[in-house]
Amino acid sequence: MFSNKDIAQFANLETPFYYYDLSLLQDTLGACASAAKAYGFHVHYAMKANFNEVLLQKIKETGFGADCVSGNEVKKAVEVGFSNAQIVFAGVGKSDREINESLDQDIFCFNVESIQELEVINELAAKKNKTAKVAIRINPNVDAHTHHNITTGLDENKFGINSWDLPACADMLKQCPQLEFVGIHFHIGSQITNLDVYKNLCVRVNEFAQWFEERGFIVRILNVGGGLGINYHQPEAQIPDFEAYFKIFNDFLEVRSNQEVHFELGRALVGQSSSLISKVLYVKNGKKKNFIILDAGMTELMRPALYQAYHQIENLSKREKGIAAKYDVVGPICESTDCFGKEVEMQETSRGDLIGIRSTGAYGEVMASHYNLRENVRVAYSEL
């Protein structure tokens, strides 16, 4: 909930801008770190969710590692000061340049997603006389019960090595002297709110770990990915239940004494820490629709246009109780999909009112674009 002081501050800033609540971020990171420590679990922050450097510094200071899906994310993690020994490089399409640069940084591990990628990393590591640690990302065919555009763990998805290719994968590992197999990796999707899904994942992880061990491999790392969701409909319920989340894995994973359990959390750590603040440019009232046209658009927040994502929208200038009208809340971009919400109930809205779009800390600022030659999105921060 925004305070009157917050809203008074917003009135003096040029819109649109992302507003980061650093106190909430700190509390969320602390809750996650405490819950993970209770079980000896290791957390890597999924940098694709948000690579704002102020946030990255706070996350690094918490002691988390970095989960990267591009060479530039690896570079940024190193620049910010994440320990190289805590940097993991995932991604279905790593280029030779990205692999070479990551080898030079002696990162902890490559999460490998194809048999051909194993060959490539082995060849590139040999040229540098290096040994690359690798974990095999397996597609477990577990339904995450989330939006189909953010599901990653089904046979139909492009991610990971399918179970029927594992014998060939095991053979390739044995033929690659520059690779050190350290474990197995999974990630079944994003914005998962049904924790029972993770019970199903644990069953599959146990099966695959046993499969590799039966073939003479030592599985030191069980990387179960991330995907824990946040409550977009009730952003005031701000900190996810990390204790319940980690307890699922403690109860259902079969972890040996020599094994570590790793997680790659992104949205759950940063999603509620930010709101997009915008101003009403125009109000268009029609026979069938009322439109609020904001100075923020899909260039600032892509998620609703990309996969119809829901964000709570509030009129910050008129916070009295009671609903006066329904509006389609849209942006200024020359695209019909430039819409943040349809039939949104709120107080009667006027030109110049401040609008807050909640829960934008993940996949918000980082997906902003210059389409229509838009300027860089602005950023503001709360005080700790």
C-alpha positions in Angstrom: 0.0 0.0 0.0 1.3 3.4 -1.0 1.5 6.1 1.8 0.4 9.6 1.3 4.1 10.6 1.4 4.8 8.2 -1.5 2.0 9.7 -3.6 3.2 13.2 -2.8 6.7 12.2 -4.0 5.3 10.7 -7.2 3.5 14.0 -8.1 6.9 15.7 -8.3 8.4 13.0 -10.7 8.1 12.8 -14.4 6.1 9.7 -15.4 6.1 6.9 -16.3 8.6 5.4 -13.9 9.2 2.2 -12.0 9.1 2.7 -8.3 11.1 0.2 -6.2 10.3 -0.5 -2.5 13.8 -1.4 -1.2 12.5 -2.2 2.3 10.1 -4.7 0.9 12.8 -6.2 -1.3 15.1 -6.5 1.8 12.4 -8.2 3.8 11.6 -10.6 1.0 15.3 -11.6 0.5 15.7 -12.1 4.2 12.6 -14.3 4.4 13.9 -16.5 1.5 17.4 -16.7 2.9 16.2 -17.7 6.4 13.8 -20.4 5.0 16.5 -21.8 2.7 19.1 -21.9 5.5 16.9 -24.0 7.6 17.4 -26.9 5.2 20.9 -26.1 3.9 19.6 -25.2 0.5 21.4 -23.0 -2.0 19.7 -20.2 -3.9 20.7 -18.6 -7.2 18.9 -15.5 -8.3 17.4 -15.8 -11.8 18.8 -12.6 -13.3 16.4 -12.6 -16.3 13.6 -11.5 -13.9 15.3 -8.2 -13.2 18.9 -7.0 -13.7 18.5 -3.6 -12.2 21.9 -3.0 -10.6 20.5 -1.6 -7.3 18.5 -4.8 -6.9 21.4 -7.0 -7.9 23.6 -5.4 -5.2 21.0 -6.2 -2.5 20.6 -9.8 -3.7 24.4 -10.3 -3.8 24.7 -9.0 -0.3 22.1 -11.5 0.8 24.6 -14.2 -0.2 22.7 -15.7 -3.1 24.3 -16.8 -6.3 23.4 -15.9 -9.9 21.5 -17.9 -12.4 22.2 -16.5 -15.9 20.7 -17.2 -19.3 23.0 -15.1 -21.5 26.6 -14.3 -21.7 25.9 -10.7 -20.9 24.1 -11.8 -17.7 27.2 -13.7 -16.7 29.3 -10.5 -17.3 26.9 -8.4 -15.3 26.9 -10.9 -12.4 30.7 -10.8 -12.3 30.7 -6.9 -12.6 28.3 -6.6 -9.7 30.4 -8.9 -7.6 28.7 -12.2 -7.4 31.2 -15.0 -6.7 32.2 -16.8 -9.9 31.9 -20.0 -7.9 28.1 -19.2 -7.5 27.4 -18.3 -11.1 25.4 -20.8 -13.2 24.9 -20.4 -17.0 21.7 -21.9 -18.3 19.9 -21.4 -21.6 18.9 -23.4 -24.6 21.1 -21.5 -27.1 24.5 -20.6 -25.8 26.8 -19.2 -28.5 30.5 -20.1 -28.8 31.4 -16.6 -27.7 29.2 -16.8 -24.6 30.6 -20.2 -23.7 34.2 -19.0 -24.2 33.7 -15.9 -22.1 32.1 -18.0 -19.3 35.0 -20.5 -19.4 37.4 -17.6 -18.9 35.5 -16.6 -15.8 35.7 -20.1 -14.4 32.0 -20.0 -13.5 30.5 -22.8 -11.3 28.5 -24.7 -13.8 26.9 -24.8 -17.3 23.4 -26.2 -17.3 23.5 -28.1 -20.6 20.3 -28.5 -22.7 21.4 -30.7 -25.6 23.8 -33.5 -26.5 25.3 -31.3 -29.1 26.0 -28.5 -26.6 28.0 -31.0 -24.5 30.2 -31.6 -27.6 30.6 -27.9 -28.2 31.6 -27.0 -24.6 34.0 -29.9 -24.5 35.7 -28.7 -27.7 35.9 -25.1 -26.5 37.2 -26.1 -23.1 39.9 -28.3 -24.7 41.2 -25.3 -26.7 41.6 -23.4 -23.4 43.0 -26.5 -21.5 40.1 -26.1 -19.0 37.6 -28.4 -17.5 34.0 -27.2 -17.5 31.6 -28.3 -14.8 28.2 -29.3 -16.3 24.8 -30.2 -15.1 22.3 -31.9 -17.4 19.0 -30.0 -17.7 16.4 -32.7 -18.1 12.9 -32.2 -19.4 10.8 -34.1 -16.8 7.5 -33.8 -18.6 5.8 -32.3 -15.5 2.9 -30.0 -16.0 3.4 -26.8 -14.0 -0.3 -25.9 -14.4 0.6 -22.3 -15.4 0.1 -20.2 -18.5 1.1 -22.2 -21.6 3.5 -19.5 -22.7 5.6 -19.8 -19.5 5.6 -23.6 -19.2 9.0 -25.1 -19.8 8.9 -28.7 -18.5 6.7 -30.6 -21.0 7.8 -32.8 -23.9 6.5 -30.2 -26.3 8.8 -27.5 -24.9 12.2 -26.6 -26.4 14.0 -26.7 -23.1 16.2 -29.5 -21.7 17.1 -33.0 -22.8 14.2 -35.5 -23.1 14.3 -38.7 -21.1 14.6 -40.9 -24.2 17.9 -39.1 -25.1 19.5 -39.7 -21.7 21.4 -42.9 -22.7 23.1 -41.0 -25.6 23.7 -38.1 -23.2 25.4 -40.4 -20.7 27.6 -41.9 -23.5 28.6 -38.4 -24.6 29.6 -37.4 -21.1 31.9 -40.4 -20.9 33.5 -39.3 -24.2 34.2 -35.7 -23.2 37.3 -35.5 -21.1 37.1 -31.7 -20.6 33.7 -32.0 -18.9 33.0 -32.6 -15.2 29.5 -33.9 -14.6 28.2 -32.4 -11.3 24.5 -33.0 -11.3 21.1 -32.6 -12.9 18.9 -29.6 -13.5 15.2 -29.0 -13.9 12.9 -26.0 -14.4 9.3 -26.7 -15.2 7.8 -23.2 -15.6 7.1 -19.8 -14.1 4.4 -18.3 -11.9 3.6 -21.6 -10.2 1.2 -21.1 -7.3 0.1 -24.7 -6.7 2.9 -26.2 -4.5 1.6 -29.8 -5.2 3.3 -29.4 -8.6 6.6 -29.5 -6.9 5.8 -32.8 -5.3 5.5 -34.3 -8.8 8.8 -32.7 -9.7 10.5 -34.2 -6.7 9.4 -37.7 -7.8 11.0 -37.2 -11.2 14.2 -35.7 -9.8 14.6 -38.8 -7.5 14.1 -41.1 -10.5 16.6 -39.3 -12.7 19.2 -39.0 -10.0 19.0 -42.8 -9.4 19.2 -43.3 -13.2 22.5 -41.5 -13.4 23.9 -43.1 -10.3 23.1 -46.6 -11.6 25.3 -45.8 -14.6 28.3 -44.8 -12.5 27.8 -41.0 -12.3 28.2 -39.1 -9.0 25.2 -36.7 -8.7 26.4 -33.9 -6.4 23.9 -31.2 -7.4 20.2 -31.5 -7.5 19.1 -28.2 -9.2 15.3 -28.0 -9.1 15.0 -24.6 -10.8 12.5 -22.0 -9.6 9.2 -20.8 -10.8 7.5 -20.0 -7.5 4.8 -17.4 -8.2 3.5 -14.3 -6.5 0.0 -13.1 -5.8 -0.8 -10.6 -8.5 -4.4 -10.2 -7.4 -3.5 -9.3 -3.8 -0.2 -7.5 -4.0 -0.5 -6.6 -0.3 0.2 -10.3 0.4 3.7 -9.4 -0.5 6.1 -12.0 0.6 5.7 -15.6 -0.8 5.5 -18.5 1.7 9.1 -19.6 1.2 8.9 -21.9 4.3 6.1 -23.9 2.7 8.0 -23.9 -0.7 11.3 -25.2 0.7 9.5 -27.7 3.0 8.0 -29.5 0.0 11.5 -30.3 -1.3 12.8 -31.2 2.1 10.0 -33.6 2.5 9.9 -35.2 -1.0 13.4 -35.0 -2.4 15.7 -38.0 -1.6 18.9 -36.1 -0.8 22.1 -38.0 0.0 24.7 -36.7 2.5 27.1 -35.7 -0.3 24.4 -33.8 -2.3 23.4 -30.2 -2.5 20.0 -28.8 -3.5 20.0 -25.7 -5.6 17.2 -23.3 -6.5 16.8 -20.6 -9.1 14.3 -18.1 -7.9 13.5 -14.8 -9.7 10.0 -13.5 -9.6 9.4 -14.6 -6.1 12.3 -12.4 -4.8 11.6 -9.2 -6.8 8.1 -9.4 -8.2 6.3 -7.4 -5.5 9.1 -4.9 -4.9 8.0 -2.6 -7.8 5.1 -0.7 -9.3 4.9 1.2 -12.6 3.6 4.7 -11.9 1.9 6.4 -14.8 -0.3 9.5 -15.5 -3.6 9.7 -17.2 -3.2 11.6 -20.5 -6.8 11.4 -21.7 -10.2 9.8 -20.8 -12.4 8.7 -23.6 -16.0 7.8 -22.6 -18.0 5.9 -25.2 -21.3 4.0 -25.5 -19.7 0.6 -25.0 -16.3 1.3 -23.5 -14.6 3.9 -21.4 -10.9 4.3 -22.0 -8.1 5.6 -19.7 -5.1 6.4 -21.9 -1.8 6.4 -19.9 1.6 7.8 -20.7 3.0 4.3 -20.0 2.5 1.6 -22.6 3.6 -1.9 -23.6 7.0 -0.4 -24.2 7.3 0.0 -20.4 5.4 -3.1 -19.3 5.2 -5.9 -21.9 3.6 -8.7 -19.8 -0.1 -7.9 -20.4 0.4 -7.6 -24.2 2.7 -10.6 -24.4 0.6 -13.1 -22.5 -2.5 -11.3 -21.1 -0.9 -11.0 -17.7 -2.9 -9.5 -14.9 -1.7 -6.6 -12.8 -3.7 -4.8 -10.1 -4.3 -1.2 -11.3 -5.1 1.7 -8.8 -6.0 5.3 -9.1 -3.5 6.8 -6.6 -5.0 10.3 -6.9 -8.5 9.2 -5.8 -8.3 6.6 -3.1 -11.7 7.0 -1.6 -13.8 3.9 -1.3 -16.4 2.9 -3.9 -16.3 2.1 -7.5 -17.6 4.7 -10.0 -16.8 3.3 -13.4 -15.2 0.6 -15.5 -12.3 1.4 -17.8 -10.1 -0.2 -20.3 -6.7 1.0 -19.2 -4.5 1.4 -22.3 -1.2 3.0 -23.4 -0.2 5.4 -26.2 1.6 2.8 -28.4 0.2 2.3 -31.9 -0.8 -1.3 -31.3 -4.2 -2.7 -30.3 -2.6 -5.0 -27.8 -1.2 -2.0 -25.9 -3.7 -2.6 -23.0 -3.0 -3.1 -19.3 -6.5 -4.2 -18.3 -10.0 -4.4 -19.5 -13.1 -3.4 -17.6 -11.0 -2.3 -14.6 -13.2 -1.0 -11.8 -12.0 2.2 -10.2 -13.0 5.7 -9.1 -14.1 8.2 -11.8 -10.8 9.1 -13.3 -9.6 12.4 -14.8 -6.8 13.7 -16.9 -3.6 14.0 -14.8 -4.5 11.4 -12.2 -1.7 9.1 -11.1 -2.1 5.4 -11.8 -0.2 2.6 -10.0 0.3 -0.7 -11.8 1.3 -3.2 -9.1 3.6 -6.2 -8.9 6.0 -5.2 -11.7 9.3 -6.0 -10.2 9.7 -9.1 -12.4 9.8 -8.9 -16.2 8.9 -5.3 -16.1 11.8 -2.8 -16.4 14.0 -5.5 -18.0 11.6 -6.0 -20.9 11.1 -2.3 -21.7 11.8 -1.3 -25.3 12.3 1.7 -27.6 9.4 0.8 -29.9 7.8 3.9 -31.3 11.2 5.6 -30.4 10.2 5.7 -26.8 12.7 7.0 -24.2 14.4 4.8 -21.6 12.0 4.1 -18.8 12.7 6.0 -15.6 13.3 4.6 -12.2 12.8 5.8 -8.6 13.5 4.1 -5.3 12.2 4.2 -1.7 14.5 4.8 1.2 15.5 1.8 3.2 
